Amino acid sequence: MTDQKAITATEWLGRVGLRPTRQRVALARLLHGDGQHRHVTAESLFADARAAGESVSLATVYNTLKAFCDAGLLQEVTVDGSKSYFDTNTHDHPHFFWEDENRLSDAPADDLEIARLPQAPEGAEITSVDVVIRLRRSRG
């Protein structure tokens, strides 16, 4: 997303052809309304929506996040194969996963160097590489 502050939630949805329903606009506003990139789970976005007085169900939040990912507005980052985070920064970049806090944050992409990838199995092609670096606070 370029210059998130310059567009409204409705414009953000319109750029990718998503119909601006009340729930989509409310969730889009929470995701990018301040112009900052965010990493959210469905549960944390649901809590934010409720705190903002929005009447949405958790199922609606899940469905909306999936629609936003399918449209290219969000990137899904899966941790442990079961926990999904949704990132408003859709450019390829690595992440830190803070194990003690169950929190995802961006890692500096300039410091990452992948020299070589394994050959894809026959009949398959590599579509992307996700880098999640797990961190734990030092204990001493």
C-alpha positions in Angstrom: 0.0 0.0 0.0 1.4 3.3 -1.0 0.7 6.3 1.2 -2.1 4.7 3.3 -2.9 8.0 5.0 -3.9 9.5 1.6 -6.9 7.2 1.0 -10.0 6.2 2.9 -11.1 2.7 3.8 -13.7 2.8 1.0 -11.0 3.9 -1.5 -8.7 1.1 -0.3 -11.4 -1.5 -0.9 -12.4 0.1 -4.2 -8.9 -0.2 -5.6 -9.2 -4.0 -5.6 -12.9 -4.1 -6.5 -14.2 -5.1 -3.1 -17.7 -3.9 -2.3 -17.5 -1.5 0.7 -20.0 -3.1 3.1 -20.3 -1.5 6.5 -18.3 -4.3 8.1 -15.5 -4.2 5.5 -15.2 -0.5 5.8 -15.1 -0.7 9.6 -12.4 -3.4 9.6 -10.4 -1.6 6.8 -10.4 1.6 8.9 -9.1 -0.3 11.9 -6.4 -2.0 9.8 -5.0 1.0 8.0 -6.8 4.1 9.1 -3.7 5.5 10.9 -1.4 4.8 8.0 0.8 2.4 10.0 1.4 -1.3 9.1 -0.2 -3.7 11.5 0.0 -7.4 12.3 -3.3 -8.7 13.6 -5.0 -12.0 14.4 -8.7 -12.4 13.7 -9.2 -12.4 17.4 -7.3 -9.2 18.0 -9.1 -7.4 15.2 -12.4 -8.7 16.5 -11.5 -7.3 19.9 -10.5 -3.9 18.4 -13.7 -3.8 16.4 -15.8 -4.4 19.5 -13.8 -1.9 21.5 -14.6 0.7 18.8 -18.3 -0.1 19.1 -18.5 -2.0 15.8 -21.1 -4.8 15.6 -19.3 -7.6 13.8 -19.1 -11.3 14.5 -15.9 -13.2 14.7 -17.0 -15.2 11.7 -17.4 -12.0 9.7 -13.9 -10.9 10.8 -12.4 -14.2 9.5 -14.4 -14.0 6.3 -13.3 -10.4 5.7 -9.7 -11.1 6.4 -9.8 -13.9 3.9 -11.4 -11.6 1.3 -8.8 -9.0 2.0 -6.0 -11.5 1.5 -7.6 -12.9 -1.7 -7.8 -9.3 -3.0 -4.1 -8.6 -2.2 -4.8 -6.1 0.6 -3.3 -8.3 3.3 -0.6 -10.9 3.6 -1.3 -14.0 5.8 1.6 -15.2 7.9 1.2 -18.6 9.5 3.1 -19.4 12.7 3.2 -23.0 13.9 0.8 -24.1 11.2 -2.2 -23.1 13.2 -1.9 -19.4 14.2 -2.4 -16.9 11.4 -1.4 -13.3 11.5 -2.5 -10.7 8.9 -0.1 -8.1 7.8 -1.0 -4.9 6.0 2.4 -4.7 4.5 2.0 -6.9 1.4 5.6 -6.6 0.2 7.9 -9.5 0.7 9.7 -9.2 4.0 10.8 -11.3 6.9 9.2 -11.3 10.3 10.1 -11.8 14.0 7.8 -13.9 16.1 8.2 -13.0 19.7 7.4 -16.4 21.4 7.0 -15.0 24.9 4.4 -12.5 23.7 2.8 -14.3 20.8 3.5 -11.2 18.7 4.6 -10.8 15.1 6.7 -7.8 13.9 8.6 -6.9 10.8 12.3 -7.8 10.6 14.8 -5.7 8.6 14.7 -7.1 5.1 18.0 -5.5 4.2 19.8 -7.8 6.6 18.3 -11.0 5.2 20.1 -12.9 2.5 18.9 -16.2 1.1 21.7 -17.5 -1.0 20.0 -20.6 -2.5 16.7 -22.5 -2.3 16.2 -26.2 -2.8 14.9 -27.4 -6.2 11.1 -27.6 -6.2 9.8 -31.1 -6.7 8.8 -32.2 -10.2 5.6 -30.6 -11.3 5.8 -27.8 -8.7 7.1 -24.3 -8.6 8.1 -22.1 -5.7 5.6 -19.2 -5.4 7.0 -17.5 -2.3 9.3 -17.9 0.7 8.1 -17.0 4.1 10.8 -16.2 6.7 9.7 -16.1 10.3 12.5 -15.7 12.9 11.5 -16.9 16.3 12.7 -14.9 19.3 12.6 -15.3 23.0 13.7 -12.7 25.5 17.1 -13.4 27.1 16.8 -14.6 30.6 20.0 -13.1 32.0 
